[in-house]
């Protein structure tokens, strides 16, 4: 997500170039993210405390809609999609618990998108992240995240993944060869999101999942700890990465880079590493600050309520300014502040507890994907 949000304005999409390949790969970030989300959502939507999760995710979604200028146009952006997916999984939790129901829904979404196209499904299929067809990836995550995957199941998962890849590629080649435009045969993420794209990238994601399950590593190593902390602060990291990436984009634009002056690959790589480090540093800093605050002010519930009041006031202010002065940059800046406060408020500050099972806190701050 960091890579595509940063690189999109600094590398070209010229066919055959390294940047086209980089953009195609990094644009797949939502596929992996939504599958990871689906792997945790079933465990969260069925337990006590889910109402708190809905409120916390909802306030972030509201700020994110303002930040992305997607309120007046009624578009479904990333966090709003996550909120809707979580609500659906909560309401129909018992239904989703059945494997065949999940399989039937995933197949139905693929077929509907194949012959109808999400762009023809009204508000449910609105760009960029309408429920149709993106909830398909959440359901895939539910399938592999309901219970731990044993090693003997790795080969069947790879076999299913290869079958999905073959089907997606067959639809693409067959539809293009015979001009069957109603099949939406291109491999496209946005224009529109096609079933070929969904199947092929799901196949790749499943193979990557199995690959990382096969890797043996030292859980006490520095890299393992970084991965563990980052994954358990996954959505808090998403909030922070927007602000960090915006700052990096401003620096690069000030340096003369943009659509008229693309970055060379080595500068793009160095910039990404710096942003990754920056996001991680901000997360750790916020976590340390919160830990210090909690140690000096013992009444955590009072802090929680106070910050909630601040978030509600900021949300009202950003919406009021947006509707009265849509061209102002103030609503977006207020939304950034609100998102940062939300990240500070909801993330877990105790690193020693990061390896423990999920407690009362919300899923998107504690559960590993």
N, C-alpha and C positions, 0 to 999 in steps of 0.2 A: 504493500500500500504506500509506504514511504517512497519507494522507487518510482511508481507511476505518477503519484501526485507531484513529485518534484520534477521528474524528467520530461513530463508531457510538454512543457513549454520550452525545453532546451535541446531536444533532439528531434530529428526529422522522422518521417514515416515513409521515406523514399523506398520503393520496392527493391529488395535485394541488398539493402544496407544493413550494417550491424544494428543501427538504431531501430529499424523496423522490427527486427527479431527481438530486440530488447523491449520494445513497446508491446509486442504481441504477448511476450511472456509475463511482463509485469502487469499488464491489463487483466491477467487471470487472478489477481489477488483476491477479489471478492469470492471466487469459487472456493479457494482454500479457507478463507475466513468464514464463509457461511457454513461450510461443512464442519469446521471446528466449532462454530456456534451450535449447530445441530447436535454435536456430540455431547454438549453440556446441557442443552435446553430441557431434555426429558428428565434429567435428574433434578432440575431446578423447578420446573413448572408444576411438579407434583408434590412439592414439600411446603411446609409452613414457612412464612416469610416471603412468599412470592408476591404479595401485594406491595411490599416494600420495594421489591425488585422492579415492579411495574412503574411505581412512582419515580424511582431513581433513573431508570432507563428513559422514562417519559420526559423528564425535565431536560436530560441531555439531548433527546431527540428534538425537543422544541428549540433549544439553542442552536442545534446543528441545522435545522431547517432555516432559521434566520440567517445563520452564518453562510449557508450555501445559496441564499436568496431564493429559496424554494417555497416560501409561504404564499405569496400572492399568486404564484403560478400553480400551486397545489401539486407539486411534484413530490414523489416519495424518495427521499434520500436515505443514506445508509442506516442511520440510527432509527428513523421512523420505520423502515423495513424490519429492523431487529425487534422493535417494540411490537409491531403487528404480528410478526412470526411468533414471538413469545406469548402474546395474548391468545393466538390460535392454538398453540401447543398447550396452553393452560386450560382453555375451555374444553378442548377435545383430548385431554391428556390420556384418559382411559382408552379412547379410540386409537390413539397413536401407539399405545402399548402393544397392539397386535401387529406382528411382522407383516402379515399379508395385507393389512390395511395400508401400511406405509408403502409397500411395493405397488399396490394398485394405484394409490395416489400419485406416486412418482411416474408410473407409466402413463396415467391419464394426463398429467401435466405435459409430459413429453409429446404425446400424440396431439393434444389440443394445440400446443405451440407449433407443432409440425404443420398441421393443416389449416389452422385458423390464424395463428400468430398473436402474440401478446399485445401487439400494437392495435389490434382490433377488439380488445377486451375492455375498453373503457378505462375507468379509474384503476381497476385491478392490474392493468398492464402498462401503466404510465412509466415513462423513463424518469430517472435512471434505474430505480430499484423497486418496481412494482411487485406486488405479491406474485403475480404471474410474470415470468416463469421462475423467478429467483428462489422461491420457496422450495423448488426441486432440490437444490443443494442442501438446504437445511434438513430435508427429509432423508437425503443420503447420509448426512451426519448422524441423524437419529438411528439409522440402520446399523452403523458400525460403532456407535457410542453407547448403545443401551447396556451392553455388558462388555467386559474385557475380551479382546480377541486373542484366542489361543494360537500358538504357533502352527498347529495343524490346519488352521483356517486360512493361513496366508495364501496358500496355493489356490484354493477356490476363489478368494477375493481377486487375485491377479487374473484368474480365468474370466471372472465376470467383467473385470476392467477391460481386458482385451476384447471381449464380446461387445462391450459398449463402444470401444474405439472403432471396431469394424463396422458396426451399425451406423455410427456417426459419419464415418468416412464414406460408406456406401451411399447414404442419403445425399451427401455432398456431391460425389462424383456422378451418381445416377441422375440427380435432379438437374445438375448443370449440363450434363451431356445431352439430355433430352428436353432441355428448356422447360422443365416443370416448375415454374415460378411459384406455384401455390404451395410447394413443399418447403419454401424458405430454405433452400439447400446450401446457401453460402455459409462459411464458417465466420460468423460475425458476433461480436459482443454487443454492439449498440444498435446497429442499423439494419434490421432489428436484432435482438438476441435470438439466435436460431437454435433449433434442437441439435443440429450438428455440433455447434459450439459447446452446448451443454454436455452432450454425451462424450465428446473427445476430451474435454478438460476434466470431467468427472473421472474418466478412465485414468488420466495422468495423475490426478489427485489421489486416487485409490492406490496406484502403484507407489507413489511417494510415501503414502501412509505405511504400506507394508515394508518398504525399504527402511524407513526410520525405526520401525518396530524390530527389524532384524539387526540393526546396529547395536553393538555392545559398547558401552562407554562407562567411564568412572563417574559415578554420581557426585563425587566430592570434588571433581575438577572445576576450575574456574568457568570454563565454557558451559558445563552442565548447569552450574548455578545461575549463570546469566540467562540461559534458555528457560530454566524453571521459573525464575522471578519474572521474566518478560511474558511468559505464557500465562502465568497466573494473574498478571496485571494487564491482560490482553486488551480489554476495552478501555481501561484507563490510559494505556499506551496509545490507543487510537485517538483519544481526545487530545493527548499531548502532541501527537505527531502532526496534527493540523497546524498548531501554533508554531512548532519548531520548523516545519517545512515552509510555512509562510515567511518566516524570518530568513531562511536560506534562499528562498526565491527572491526576496527583496534584495539581498546581498548580491546575488548573481545578476539581477536586472540592473542594479547600480553599476556593476562591472561591465555592462555592455552586452551581456549574453541574452538571447531571446530567439524569436522566430526568424530574425534576420541575421543572427550570428550564433549558430548552433555550437554546443560544447563538443570538444574532442572526447573520445571515450575515456581517456585516463583522468581528465578533469571531472567527468561525470561520476566515475568510480570513486575518486577521492571525496567528492562532495557527498555522495551517498553514505560513505563510511562515517564522515563527520556528522551527518544528520542522525544516523543510527546511534552513534555515541551520545549525541546531544539529547535525543529522546530518552535514552537510558539514564543519563545523568539527571535530567529533569525529574523522571519518575523516582529515582532514589532520593533526590533532594526533597521533593514533596513528601515522600514517605518519612524521611528523617525529621522534617519540620513537624509533621503531624504527630509523630511519636513524642517529640519534645513537648508539644502543646498538651497532649494527653497526660504526660507525666506531671506537668505543672498544674493543669486544671483537671481535677479528678472527675468532674461531672460530664462525662462524655455525651449523655443524652441532651444536656443543655447546649453543648456545642453543636450537636446534630440539628436540634431545632432552630438554633440561631442562624446557622448557615442556610437552612431551608428557607427561612424568612428572607434572607438576602437573595437567594436564588429566585424566589417568586417575584420579589420586587424588580430584579434585573430582567426577568422574563416579561413582566408587564411593561416595563420601560422600553425594551427592545421592540416589542410588538406595536406599542403606541407610536413610537418614532417611525417604524416601518410603514405603518398605514398612513401617517400624516405627512411623511417626507420619504417616499420610496427611494429617492436618489441619494440620500444621505449615507455616508459610511458609518455613522454612529451605531445603527442597529447591529451591524456585523461585528464592530469592535466590542460592543456590550456582550454580544453572544460569545465571543472569544473569552472574555473575562468570566462569563457564566460557566462555560465549559471547563475552564481551568479550575475554578472553584469547585465544580462538581467532581473533577478528577481528584482534587485534594481531599474532598469530603468523603468520597466513597472508597478510595483505595485502601488496601491493607498495609499498615506501617510496620508490622512485626515480621521481619524476615524469618525468624525462627519458626513461625507458624505456617510459613508458606508451603511446607511439605506435608502439612496435616490435612485431613479430609475437610470437605466443605462444612462450614459452620452456619451461623445465622446470617452472615453477610451475603450480599447478592452474588449471583453466579458469575457475573462478568468481571468480577474483581478477584475471585478466589479460585474458581474451578479451572483446572488445566484443560486445554482443548484436546 
